[in-house]
Amino acid sequence: MRFRQSASNDGPVLETVSFFVQLSPRGFQVFITADRKLQYQQNIPAIGIAVVVLSGVHNKIENLRPLLPKVLDALSSIQRGTVIEIAG
């Protein structure tokens, strides 16, 4: 993974494309995130992993925990290169 300094000098920022390119060859099949913009910022089919996007009222674990049964269901059927959004 590569990091670069953010424009606002808030600290290092992960270069997302580099991050995703490294996931698939290492055996990762699914990436779970609360970043709702990710599917519009990255070419998920080209990266070759599946993405599960969690959409809670807030991105706090207390709000996302109730979504876990739906995540487990999604994991049984999601295909590489696709995005599933799970809302709570």
mmCIF file as gemmi writes it, N, C-alpha and C atoms, coordinates in Angstrom:
data_model
loop_
_atom_site.group_PDB
_atom_site.id
_atom_site.type_symbol
_atom_site.label_atom_id
_atom_site.label_alt_id
_atom_site.label_comp_id
_atom_site.label_asym_id
_atom_site.label_entity_id
_atom_site.label_seq_id
_atom_site.pdbx_PDB_ins_code
_atom_site.Cartn_x
_atom_site.Cartn_y
_atom_site.Cartn_z
_atom_site.occupancy
_atom_site.B_iso_or_equiv
_atom_site.pdbx_formal_charge
_atom_site.auth_seq_id
_atom_site.auth_asym_id
_atom_site.pdbx_PDB_model_num
ATOM 1 N N . MET Axp A 1 ? 0.833 -1.172 0 1 0 ? 1 A 1
ATOM 2 C CA . MET Axp A 1 ? 0 0 0 1 0 ? 1 A 1
ATOM 3 C C . MET Axp A 1 ? 0.879 1.236 0 1 0 ? 1 A 1
ATOM 4 N N . ARG Axp A 2 ? 0.369 2.255 -0.641 1 0 ? 2 A 1
ATOM 5 C CA . ARG Axp A 2 ? 1.101 3.516 -0.672 1 0 ? 2 A 1
ATOM 6 C C . ARG Axp A 2 ? 0.289 4.587 0.025 1 0 ? 2 A 1
ATOM 7 N N . PHE Axp A 3 ? 0.975 5.488 0.668 1 0 ? 3 A 1
ATOM 8 C CA . PHE Axp A 3 ? 0.339 6.613 1.325 1 0 ? 3 A 1
ATOM 9 C C . PHE Axp A 3 ? 0.889 7.892 0.722 1 0 ? 3 A 1
ATOM 10 N N . ARG Axp A 4 ? 0.098 8.919 0.761 1 0 ? 4 A 1
ATOM 11 C CA . ARG Axp A 4 ? 0.562 10.232 0.323 1 0 ? 4 A 1
ATOM 12 C C . ARG Axp A 4 ? 0.063 11.25 1.324 1 0 ? 4 A 1
ATOM 13 N N . GLN Axp A 5 ? 0.682 12.39 1.344 1 0 ? 5 A 1
ATOM 14 C CA . GLN Axp A 5 ? 0.253 13.465 2.247 1 0 ? 5 A 1
ATOM 15 C C . GLN Axp A 5 ? -1.014 14.095 1.692 1 0 ? 5 A 1
ATOM 16 N N . SER Axp A 6 ? -1.999 14.306 2.534 1 0 ? 6 A 1
ATOM 17 C CA . SER Axp A 6 ? -3.237 14.922 2.072 1 0 ? 6 A 1
ATOM 18 C C . SER Axp A 6 ? -3.01 16.394 1.762 1 0 ? 6 A 1
ATOM 19 N N . ALA Axp A 7 ? -3.849 16.946 0.921 1 0 ? 7 A 1
ATOM 20 C CA . ALA Axp A 7 ? -3.727 18.352 0.533 1 0 ? 7 A 1
ATOM 21 C C . ALA Axp A 7 ? -3.884 19.277 1.731 1 0 ? 7 A 1
ATOM 22 N N . SER Axp A 8 ? -4.666 18.856 2.715 1 0 ? 8 A 1
ATOM 23 C CA . SER Axp A 8 ? -4.886 19.703 3.887 1 0 ? 8 A 1
ATOM 24 C C . SER Axp A 8 ? -3.869 19.434 4.99 1 0 ? 8 A 1
ATOM 25 N N . ASN Axp A 9 ? -2.893 18.572 4.715 1 0 ? 9 A 1
ATOM 26 C CA . ASN Axp A 9 ? -1.856 18.222 5.683 1 0 ? 9 A 1
ATOM 27 C C . ASN Axp A 9 ? -2.412 17.613 6.963 1 0 ? 9 A 1
ATOM 28 N N . ASP Axp A 10 ? -3.54 16.903 6.842 1 0 ? 10 A 1
ATOM 29 C CA . ASP Axp A 10 ? -4.125 16.232 7.997 1 0 ? 10 A 1
ATOM 30 C C . ASP Axp A 10 ? -3.429 14.917 8.315 1 0 ? 10 A 1
ATOM 31 N N . GLY Axp A 11 ? -2.527 14.495 7.469 1 0 ? 11 A 1
ATOM 32 C CA . GLY Axp A 11 ? -1.831 13.235 7.68 1 0 ? 11 A 1
ATOM 33 C C . GLY Axp A 11 ? -1.866 12.402 6.423 1 0 ? 11 A 1
ATOM 34 N N . PRO Axp A 12 ? -1.342 11.184 6.499 1 0 ? 12 A 1
ATOM 35 C CA . PRO Axp A 12 ? -1.273 10.341 5.309 1 0 ? 12 A 1
ATOM 36 C C . PRO Axp A 12 ? -2.655 9.871 4.868 1 0 ? 12 A 1
ATOM 37 N N . VAL Axp A 13 ? -2.826 9.751 3.569 1 0 ? 13 A 1
ATOM 38 C CA . VAL Axp A 13 ? -4.076 9.282 2.983 1 0 ? 13 A 1
ATOM 39 C C . VAL Axp A 13 ? -3.759 8.051 2.159 1 0 ? 13 A 1
ATOM 40 N N . LEU Axp A 14 ? -4.513 6.999 2.356 1 0 ? 14 A 1
ATOM 41 C CA . LEU Axp A 14 ? -4.312 5.782 1.589 1 0 ? 14 A 1
ATOM 42 C C . LEU Axp A 14 ? -4.718 6.002 0.149 1 0 ? 14 A 1
ATOM 43 N N . GLU Axp A 15 ? -3.86 5.637 -0.774 1 0 ? 15 A 1
ATOM 44 C CA . GLU Axp A 15 ? -4.225 5.705 -2.183 1 0 ? 15 A 1
ATOM 45 C C . GLU Axp A 15 ? -5.138 4.525 -2.464 1 0 ? 15 A 1
ATOM 46 N N . THR Axp A 16 ? -6.423 4.8 -2.561 1 0 ? 16 A 1
ATOM 47 C CA . THR Axp A 16 ? -7.447 3.777 -2.611 1 0 ? 16 A 1
ATOM 48 C C . THR Axp A 16 ? -7.245 2.784 -3.747 1 0 ? 16 A 1
ATOM 49 N N . VAL Axp A 17 ? -6.9 3.254 -4.919 1 0 ? 17 A 1
ATOM 50 C CA . VAL Axp A 17 ? -6.745 2.347 -6.043 1 0 ? 17 A 1
ATOM 51 C C . VAL Axp A 17 ? -5.659 1.325 -5.737 1 0 ? 17 A 1
ATOM 52 N N . SER Axp A 18 ? -4.539 1.771 -5.222 1 0 ? 18 A 1
ATOM 53 C CA . SER Axp A 18 ? -3.457 0.862 -4.868 1 0 ? 18 A 1
ATOM 54 C C . SER Axp A 18 ? -3.936 -0.165 -3.849 1 0 ? 18 A 1
ATOM 55 N N . PHE Axp A 19 ? -4.714 0.262 -2.902 1 0 ? 19 A 1
ATOM 56 C CA . PHE Axp A 19 ? -5.252 -0.615 -1.87 1 0 ? 19 A 1
ATOM 57 C C . PHE Axp A 19 ? -6.095 -1.719 -2.487 1 0 ? 19 A 1
ATOM 58 N N . PHE Axp A 20 ? -7.019 -1.372 -3.351 1 0 ? 20 A 1
ATOM 59 C CA . PHE Axp A 20 ? -7.908 -2.36 -3.947 1 0 ? 20 A 1
ATOM 60 C C . PHE Axp A 20 ? -7.191 -3.288 -4.913 1 0 ? 20 A 1
ATOM 61 N N . VAL Axp A 21 ? -6.253 -2.775 -5.645 1 0 ? 21 A 1
ATOM 62 C CA . VAL Axp A 21 ? -5.505 -3.606 -6.587 1 0 ? 21 A 1
ATOM 63 C C . VAL Axp A 21 ? -4.768 -4.716 -5.843 1 0 ? 21 A 1
ATOM 64 N N . GLN Axp A 22 ? -4.38 -4.462 -4.618 1 0 ? 22 A 1
ATOM 65 C CA . GLN Axp A 22 ? -3.654 -5.459 -3.839 1 0 ? 22 A 1
ATOM 66 C C . GLN Axp A 22 ? -4.56 -6.474 -3.162 1 0 ? 22 A 1
ATOM 67 N N . LEU Axp A 23 ? -5.848 -6.2 -3.031 1 0 ? 23 A 1
ATOM 68 C CA . LEU Axp A 23 ? -6.74 -7.109 -2.317 1 0 ? 23 A 1
ATOM 69 C C . LEU Axp A 23 ? -6.978 -8.423 -3.052 1 0 ? 23 A 1
ATOM 70 N N . SER Axp A 24 ? -7.362 -8.356 -4.303 1 0 ? 24 A 1
ATOM 71 C CA . SER Axp A 24 ? -7.747 -9.544 -5.047 1 0 ? 24 A 1
ATOM 72 C C . SER Axp A 24 ? -6.631 -10.589 -5.15 1 0 ? 24 A 1
ATOM 73 N N . PRO Axp A 25 ? -5.416 -10.202 -5.532 1 0 ? 25 A 1
ATOM 74 C CA . PRO Axp A 25 ? -4.359 -11.216 -5.62 1 0 ? 25 A 1
ATOM 75 C C . PRO Axp A 25 ? -4.018 -11.861 -4.276 1 0 ? 25 A 1
ATOM 76 N N . ARG Axp A 26 ? -4.352 -11.209 -3.199 1 0 ? 26 A 1
ATOM 77 C CA . ARG Axp A 26 ? -4.057 -11.749 -1.868 1 0 ? 26 A 1
ATOM 78 C C . ARG Axp A 26 ? -5.181 -12.632 -1.345 1 0 ? 26 A 1
ATOM 79 N N . GLY Axp A 27 ? -6.182 -12.885 -2.173 1 0 ? 27 A 1
ATOM 80 C CA . GLY Axp A 27 ? -7.248 -13.8 -1.792 1 0 ? 27 A 1
ATOM 81 C C . GLY Axp A 27 ? -8.495 -13.147 -1.231 1 0 ? 27 A 1
ATOM 82 N N . PHE Axp A 28 ? -8.521 -11.829 -1.121 1 0 ? 28 A 1
ATOM 83 C CA . PHE Axp A 28 ? -9.725 -11.168 -0.631 1 0 ? 28 A 1
ATOM 84 C C . PHE Axp A 28 ? -10.804 -11.241 -1.7 1 0 ? 28 A 1
ATOM 85 N N . GLN Axp A 29 ? -11.997 -11.609 -1.309 1 0 ? 29 A 1
ATOM 86 C CA . GLN Axp A 29 ? -13.104 -11.703 -2.246 1 0 ? 29 A 1
ATOM 87 C C . GLN Axp A 29 ? -14.145 -10.622 -2.014 1 0 ? 29 A 1
ATOM 88 N N . VAL Axp A 30 ? -14.257 -10.142 -0.767 1 0 ? 30 A 1
ATOM 89 C CA . VAL Axp A 30 ? -15.288 -9.165 -0.413 1 0 ? 30 A 1
ATOM 90 C C . VAL Axp A 30 ? -14.66 -8.074 0.461 1 0 ? 30 A 1
ATOM 91 N N . PHE Axp A 31 ? -15.056 -6.831 0.18 1 0 ? 31 A 1
ATOM 92 C CA . PHE Axp A 31 ? -14.644 -5.694 0.993 1 0 ? 31 A 1
ATOM 93 C C . PHE Axp A 31 ? -15.908 -5.104 1.595 1 0 ? 31 A 1
ATOM 94 N N . ILE Axp A 32 ? -15.968 -4.972 2.921 1 0 ? 32 A 1
ATOM 95 C CA . ILE Axp A 32 ? -17.128 -4.416 3.612 1 0 ? 32 A 1
ATOM 96 C C . ILE Axp A 32 ? -16.762 -3.024 4.087 1 0 ? 32 A 1
ATOM 97 N N . THR Axp A 33 ? -17.622 -2.057 3.76 1 0 ? 33 A 1
ATOM 98 C CA . THR Axp A 33 ? -17.318 -0.663 4.07 1 0 ? 33 A 1
ATOM 99 C C . THR Axp A 33 ? -18.596 0.099 4.408 1 0 ? 33 A 1
ATOM 100 N N . ALA Axp A 34 ? -18.436 1.245 5.035 1 0 ? 34 A 1
ATOM 101 C CA . ALA Axp A 34 ? -19.54 2.168 5.265 1 0 ? 34 A 1
ATOM 102 C C . ALA Axp A 34 ? -19.417 3.378 4.345 1 0 ? 34 A 1
ATOM 103 N N . ASP Axp A 35 ? -18.464 3.333 3.43 1 0 ? 35 A 1
ATOM 104 C CA . ASP Axp A 35 ? -18.24 4.429 2.48 1 0 ? 35 A 1
ATOM 105 C C . ASP Axp A 35 ? -19.224 4.31 1.318 1 0 ? 35 A 1
ATOM 106 N N . ARG Axp A 36 ? -20.286 5.088 1.37 1 0 ? 36 A 1
ATOM 107 C CA . ARG Axp A 36 ? -21.339 5.007 0.35 1 0 ? 36 A 1
ATOM 108 C C . ARG Axp A 36 ? -20.91 5.553 -1.006 1 0 ? 36 A 1
ATOM 109 N N . LYS Axp A 37 ? -19.844 6.312 -1.046 1 0 ? 37 A 1
ATOM 110 C CA . LYS Axp A 37 ? -19.379 6.887 -2.307 1 0 ? 37 A 1
ATOM 111 C C . LYS Axp A 37 ? -18.398 5.975 -3.041 1 0 ? 37 A 1
ATOM 112 N N . LEU Axp A 38 ? -17.914 4.961 -2.384 1 0 ? 38 A 1
ATOM 113 C CA . LEU Axp A 38 ? -16.879 4.105 -2.946 1 0 ? 38 A 1
ATOM 114 C C . LEU Axp A 38 ? -17.262 3.529 -4.303 1 0 ? 38 A 1
ATOM 115 N N . GLN Axp A 39 ? -18.48 3.061 -4.434 1 0 ? 39 A 1
ATOM 116 C CA . GLN Axp A 39 ? -18.91 2.438 -5.687 1 0 ? 39 A 1
ATOM 117 C C . GLN Axp A 39 ? -18.936 3.414 -6.855 1 0 ? 39 A 1
ATOM 118 N N . TYR Axp A 40 ? -18.971 4.696 -6.568 1 0 ? 40 A 1
ATOM 119 C CA . TYR Axp A 40 ? -18.959 5.707 -7.625 1 0 ? 40 A 1
ATOM 120 C C . TYR Axp A 40 ? -17.547 6.236 -7.892 1 0 ? 40 A 1
ATOM 121 N N . GLN Axp A 41 ? -16.64 5.98 -6.961 1 0 ? 41 A 1
ATOM 122 C CA . GLN Axp A 41 ? -15.268 6.473 -7.085 1 0 ? 41 A 1
ATOM 123 C C . GLN Axp A 41 ? -14.317 5.423 -7.641 1 0 ? 41 A 1
ATOM 124 N N . GLN Axp A 42 ? -14.693 4.161 -7.574 1 0 ? 42 A 1
ATOM 125 C CA . GLN Axp A 42 ? -13.82 3.073 -8.015 1 0 ? 42 A 1
ATOM 126 C C . GLN Axp A 42 ? -14.534 2.217 -9.059 1 0 ? 42 A 1
ATOM 127 N N . ASN Axp A 43 ? -13.773 1.622 -9.94 1 0 ? 43 A 1
ATOM 128 C CA . ASN Axp A 43 ? -14.307 0.709 -10.944 1 0 ? 43 A 1
ATOM 129 C C . ASN Axp A 43 ? -14.295 -0.694 -10.337 1 0 ? 43 A 1
ATOM 130 N N . ILE Axp A 44 ? -15.327 -1.004 -9.585 1 0 ? 44 A 1
ATOM 131 C CA . ILE Axp A 44 ? -15.389 -2.257 -8.827 1 0 ? 44 A 1
ATOM 132 C C . ILE Axp A 44 ? -15.279 -3.492 -9.737 1 0 ? 44 A 1
ATOM 133 N N . PRO Axp A 45 ? -15.981 -3.55 -10.869 1 0 ? 45 A 1
ATOM 134 C CA . PRO Axp A 45 ? -15.829 -4.736 -11.729 1 0 ? 45 A 1
ATOM 135 C C . PRO Axp A 45 ? -14.389 -4.968 -12.188 1 0 ? 45 A 1
ATOM 136 N N . ALA Axp A 46 ? -13.674 -3.906 -12.462 1 0 ? 46 A 1
ATOM 137 C CA . ALA Axp A 46 ? -12.292 -4.042 -12.921 1 0 ? 46 A 1
ATOM 138 C C . ALA Axp A 46 ? -11.361 -4.503 -11.802 1 0 ? 46 A 1
ATOM 139 N N . ILE Axp A 47 ? -11.696 -4.16 -10.571 1 0 ? 47 A 1
ATOM 140 C CA . ILE Axp A 47 ? -10.856 -4.53 -9.436 1 0 ? 47 A 1
ATOM 141 C C . ILE Axp A 47 ? -10.997 -6.02 -9.127 1 0 ? 47 A 1
ATOM 142 N N . GLY Axp A 48 ? -12.191 -6.56 -9.341 1 0 ? 48 A 1
ATOM 143 C CA . GLY Axp A 48 ? -12.385 -7.995 -9.189 1 0 ? 48 A 1
ATOM 144 C C . GLY Axp A 48 ? -12.723 -8.484 -7.798 1 0 ? 48 A 1
ATOM 145 N N . ILE Axp A 49 ? -13.191 -7.591 -6.934 1 0 ? 49 A 1
ATOM 146 C CA . ILE Axp A 49 ? -13.681 -8.03 -5.631 1 0 ? 49 A 1
ATOM 147 C C . ILE Axp A 49 ? -15.123 -7.562 -5.496 1 0 ? 49 A 1
ATOM 148 N N . ALA Axp A 50 ? -15.854 -8.171 -4.593 1 0 ? 50 A 1
ATOM 149 C CA . ALA Axp A 50 ? -17.208 -7.74 -4.294 1 0 ? 50 A 1
ATOM 150 C C . ALA Axp A 50 ? -17.155 -6.715 -3.176 1 0 ? 50 A 1
ATOM 151 N N . VAL Axp A 51 ? -18.141 -5.825 -3.143 1 0 ? 51 A 1
ATOM 152 C CA . VAL Axp A 51 ? -18.188 -4.793 -2.111 1 0 ? 51 A 1
ATOM 153 C C . VAL Axp A 51 ? -19.562 -4.806 -1.455 1 0 ? 51 A 1
ATOM 154 N N . VAL Axp A 52 ? -19.57 -4.809 -0.139 1 0 ? 52 A 1
ATOM 155 C CA . VAL Axp A 52 ? -20.795 -4.66 0.645 1 0 ? 52 A 1
ATOM 156 C C . VAL Axp A 52 ? -20.717 -3.305 1.312 1 0 ? 52 A 1
ATOM 157 N N . VAL Axp A 53 ? -21.694 -2.444 1.02 1 0 ? 53 A 1
ATOM 158 C CA . VAL Axp A 53 ? -21.733 -1.1 1.584 1 0 ? 53 A 1
ATOM 159 C C . VAL Axp A 53 ? -22.796 -1.07 2.68 1 0 ? 53 A 1
ATOM 160 N N . LEU Axp A 54 ? -22.402 -0.699 3.889 1 0 ? 54 A 1
ATOM 161 C CA . LEU Axp A 54 ? -23.334 -0.596 5.014 1 0 ? 54 A 1
ATOM 162 C C . LEU Axp A 54 ? -23.818 0.838 5.127 1 0 ? 54 A 1
ATOM 163 N N . SER Axp A 55 ? -25.124 1.009 5.123 1 0 ? 55 A 1
ATOM 164 C CA . SER Axp A 55 ? -25.721 2.342 5.206 1 0 ? 55 A 1
ATOM 165 C C . SER Axp A 55 ? -26.594 2.43 6.442 1 0 ? 55 A 1
ATOM 166 N N . GLY Axp A 56 ? -25.996 2.842 7.527 1 0 ? 56 A 1
ATOM 167 C CA . GLY Axp A 56 ? -26.753 3.065 8.745 1 0 ? 56 A 1
ATOM 168 C C . GLY Axp A 56 ? -27.08 4.541 8.869 1 0 ? 56 A 1
ATOM 169 N N . VAL Axp A 57 ? -27.848 4.889 9.89 1 0 ? 57 A 1
ATOM 170 C CA . VAL Axp A 57 ? -28.149 6.289 10.14 1 0 ? 57 A 1
ATOM 171 C C . VAL Axp A 57 ? -26.847 7.036 10.398 1 0 ? 57 A 1
ATOM 172 N N . HIS Axp A 58 ? -25.985 6.417 11.191 1 0 ? 58 A 1
ATOM 173 C CA . HIS Axp A 58 ? -24.643 6.927 11.472 1 0 ? 58 A 1
ATOM 174 C C . HIS Axp A 58 ? -23.688 5.758 11.306 1 0 ? 58 A 1
ATOM 175 N N . ASN Axp A 59 ? -22.428 6.041 11.126 1 0 ? 59 A 1
ATOM 176 C CA . ASN Axp A 59 ? -21.444 4.977 10.938 1 0 ? 59 A 1
ATOM 177 C C . ASN Axp A 59 ? -20.833 4.522 12.255 1 0 ? 59 A 1
ATOM 178 N N . LYS Axp A 60 ? -21.632 4.489 13.279 1 0 ? 60 A 1
ATOM 179 C CA . LYS Axp A 60 ? -21.179 3.987 14.572 1 0 ? 60 A 1
ATOM 180 C C . LYS Axp A 60 ? -21.546 2.511 14.66 1 0 ? 60 A 1
ATOM 181 N N . ILE Axp A 61 ? -20.73 1.749 15.358 1 0 ? 61 A 1
ATOM 182 C CA . ILE Axp A 61 ? -20.936 0.306 15.439 1 0 ? 61 A 1
ATOM 183 C C . ILE Axp A 61 ? -22.32 -0.046 15.986 1 0 ? 61 A 1
ATOM 184 N N . GLU Axp A 62 ? -22.838 0.776 16.89 1 0 ? 62 A 1
ATOM 185 C CA . GLU Axp A 62 ? -24.162 0.506 17.455 1 0 ? 62 A 1
ATOM 186 C C . GLU Axp A 62 ? -25.244 0.541 16.366 1 0 ? 62 A 1
ATOM 187 N N . ASN Axp A 63 ? -25.05 1.398 15.369 1 0 ? 63 A 1
ATOM 188 C CA . ASN Axp A 63 ? -26.023 1.511 14.286 1 0 ? 63 A 1
ATOM 189 C C . ASN Axp A 63 ? -25.804 0.47 13.195 1 0 ? 63 A 1
ATOM 190 N N . LEU Axp A 64 ? -24.569 0.023 13.048 1 0 ? 64 A 1
ATOM 191 C CA . LEU Axp A 64 ? -24.25 -0.937 11.987 1 0 ? 64 A 1
ATOM 192 C C . LEU Axp A 64 ? -24.417 -2.388 12.428 1 0 ? 64 A 1
ATOM 193 N N . ARG Axp A 65 ? -24.28 -2.655 13.714 1 0 ? 65 A 1
ATOM 194 C CA . ARG Axp A 65 ? -24.384 -4.031 14.228 1 0 ? 65 A 1
ATOM 195 C C . ARG Axp A 65 ? -25.699 -4.715 13.823 1 0 ? 65 A 1
ATOM 196 N N . PRO Axp A 66 ? -26.847 -4.048 13.856 1 0 ? 66 A 1
ATOM 197 C CA . PRO Axp A 66 ? -28.095 -4.718 13.444 1 0 ? 66 A 1
ATOM 198 C C . PRO Axp A 66 ? -28.103 -5.15 11.968 1 0 ? 66 A 1
ATOM 199 N N . LEU Axp A 67 ? -27.185 -4.615 11.17 1 0 ? 67 A 1
ATOM 200 C CA . LEU Axp A 67 ? -27.133 -4.983 9.752 1 0 ? 67 A 1
ATOM 201 C C . LEU Axp A 67 ? -26.39 -6.296 9.521 1 0 ? 67 A 1
ATOM 202 N N . LEU Axp A 68 ? -25.714 -6.814 10.522 1 0 ? 68 A 1
ATOM 203 C CA . LEU Axp A 68 ? -24.873 -7.994 10.342 1 0 ? 68 A 1
ATOM 204 C C . LEU Axp A 68 ? -25.613 -9.231 9.811 1 0 ? 68 A 1
ATOM 205 N N . PRO Axp A 69 ? -26.837 -9.534 10.257 1 0 ? 69 A 1
ATOM 206 C CA . PRO Axp A 69 ? -27.532 -10.681 9.655 1 0 ? 69 A 1
ATOM 207 C C . PRO Axp A 69 ? -27.729 -10.521 8.138 1 0 ? 69 A 1
ATOM 208 N N . LYS Axp A 70 ? -28.001 -9.3 7.69 1 0 ? 70 A 1
ATOM 209 C CA . LYS Axp A 70 ? -28.145 -9.054 6.257 1 0 ? 70 A 1
ATOM 210 C C . LYS Axp A 70 ? -26.802 -9.189 5.541 1 0 ? 70 A 1
ATOM 211 N N . VAL Axp A 71 ? -25.72 -8.786 6.217 1 0 ? 71 A 1
ATOM 212 C CA . VAL Axp A 71 ? -24.383 -8.933 5.642 1 0 ? 71 A 1
ATOM 213 C C . VAL Axp A 71 ? -24.074 -10.409 5.437 1 0 ? 71 A 1
ATOM 214 N N . LEU Axp A 72 ? -24.365 -11.228 6.434 1 0 ? 72 A 1
ATOM 215 C CA . LEU Axp A 72 ? -24.108 -12.662 6.311 1 0 ? 72 A 1
ATOM 216 C C . LEU Axp A 72 ? -24.902 -13.277 5.161 1 0 ? 72 A 1
ATOM 217 N N . ASP Axp A 73 ? -26.139 -12.847 4.989 1 0 ? 73 A 1
ATOM 218 C CA . ASP Axp A 73 ? -26.943 -13.326 3.851 1 0 ? 73 A 1
ATOM 219 C C . ASP Axp A 73 ? -26.311 -12.894 2.534 1 0 ? 73 A 1
ATOM 220 N N . ALA Axp A 74 ? -25.869 -11.653 2.461 1 0 ? 74 A 1
ATOM 221 C CA . ALA Axp A 74 ? -25.261 -11.128 1.232 1 0 ? 74 A 1
ATOM 222 C C . ALA Axp A 74 ? -23.979 -11.878 0.886 1 0 ? 74 A 1
ATOM 223 N N . LEU Axp A 75 ? -23.208 -12.252 1.891 1 0 ? 75 A 1
ATOM 224 C CA . LEU Axp A 75 ? -21.94 -12.935 1.646 1 0 ? 75 A 1
ATOM 225 C C . LEU Axp A 75 ? -22.13 -14.283 0.966 1 0 ? 75 A 1
ATOM 226 N N . SER Axp A 76 ? -23.293 -14.886 1.155 1 0 ? 76 A 1
ATOM 227 C CA . SER Axp A 76 ? -23.525 -16.203 0.546 1 0 ? 76 A 1
ATOM 228 C C . SER Axp A 76 ? -23.841 -16.11 -0.941 1 0 ? 76 A 1
ATOM 229 N N . SER Axp A 77 ? -24.174 -14.908 -1.423 1 0 ? 77 A 1
ATOM 230 C CA . SER Axp A 77 ? -24.593 -14.82 -2.825 1 0 ? 77 A 1
ATOM 231 C C . SER Axp A 77 ? -23.87 -13.755 -3.653 1 0 ? 77 A 1
ATOM 232 N N . ILE Axp A 78 ? -23.125 -12.881 -3.033 1 0 ? 78 A 1
ATOM 233 C CA . ILE Axp A 78 ? -22.501 -11.782 -3.773 1 0 ? 78 A 1
ATOM 234 C C . ILE Axp A 78 ? -21.434 -12.321 -4.727 1 0 ? 78 A 1
ATOM 235 N N . GLN Axp A 79 ? -21.33 -11.695 -5.88 1 0 ? 79 A 1
ATOM 236 C CA . GLN Axp A 79 ? -20.366 -12.095 -6.895 1 0 ? 79 A 1
ATOM 237 C C . GLN Axp A 79 ? -19.254 -11.044 -7 1 0 ? 79 A 1
ATOM 238 N N . ARG Axp A 80 ? -18.06 -11.49 -7.388 1 0 ? 80 A 1
ATOM 239 C CA . ARG Axp A 80 ? -16.953 -10.558 -7.602 1 0 ? 80 A 1
ATOM 240 C C . ARG Axp A 80 ? -17.353 -9.495 -8.605 1 0 ? 80 A 1
ATOM 241 N N . GLY Axp A 81 ? -16.927 -8.281 -8.356 1 0 ? 81 A 1
ATOM 242 C CA . GLY Axp A 81 ? -17.212 -7.175 -9.264 1 0 ? 81 A 1
ATOM 243 C C . GLY Axp A 81 ? -18.563 -6.517 -9.066 1 0 ? 81 A 1
ATOM 244 N N . THR Axp A 82 ? -19.295 -6.946 -8.034 1 0 ? 82 A 1
ATOM 245 C CA . THR Axp A 82 ? -20.608 -6.366 -7.777 1 0 ? 82 A 1
ATOM 246 C C . THR Axp A 82 ? -20.607 -5.627 -6.441 1 0 ? 82 A 1
ATOM 247 N N . VAL Axp A 83 ? -21.618 -4.778 -6.262 1 0 ? 83 A 1
ATOM 248 C CA . VAL Axp A 83 ? -21.772 -4.003 -5.049 1 0 ? 83 A 1
ATOM 249 C C . VAL Axp A 83 ? -23.179 -4.264 -4.504 1 0 ? 83 A 1
ATOM 250 N N . ILE Axp A 84 ? -23.255 -4.549 -3.231 1 0 ? 84 A 1
ATOM 251 C CA . ILE Axp A 84 ? -24.553 -4.683 -2.541 1 0 ? 84 A 1
ATOM 252 C C . ILE Axp A 84 ? -24.579 -3.634 -1.449 1 0 ? 84 A 1
ATOM 253 N N . GLU Axp A 85 ? -25.653 -2.85 -1.41 1 0 ? 85 A 1
ATOM 254 C CA . GLU Axp A 85 ? -25.813 -1.872 -0.331 1 0 ? 85 A 1
ATOM 255 C C . GLU Axp A 85 ? -26.845 -2.4 0.646 1 0 ? 85 A 1
ATOM 256 N N . ILE Axp A 86 ? -26.492 -2.384 1.915 1 0 ? 86 A 1
ATOM 257 C CA . ILE Axp A 86 ? -27.377 -2.848 2.973 1 0 ? 86 A 1
ATOM 258 C C . ILE Axp A 86 ? -27.702 -1.655 3.853 1 0 ? 86 A 1
ATOM 259 N N . ALA Axp A 87 ? -28.987 -1.319 3.881 1 0 ? 87 A 1
ATOM 260 C CA . ALA Axp A 87 ? -29.442 -0.144 4.63 1 0 ? 87 A 1
ATOM 261 C C . ALA Axp A 87 ? -30.114 -0.582 5.928 1 0 ? 87 A 1
ATOM 262 N N . GLY Axp A 88 ? -30.017 0.3 6.921 1 0 ? 88 A 1
ATOM 263 C CA . GLY Axp A 88 ? -30.637 -0.006 8.201 1 0 ? 88 A 1
ATOM 264 C C . GLY Axp A 88 ? -31.629 1.041 8.598 1 0 ? 88 A 1
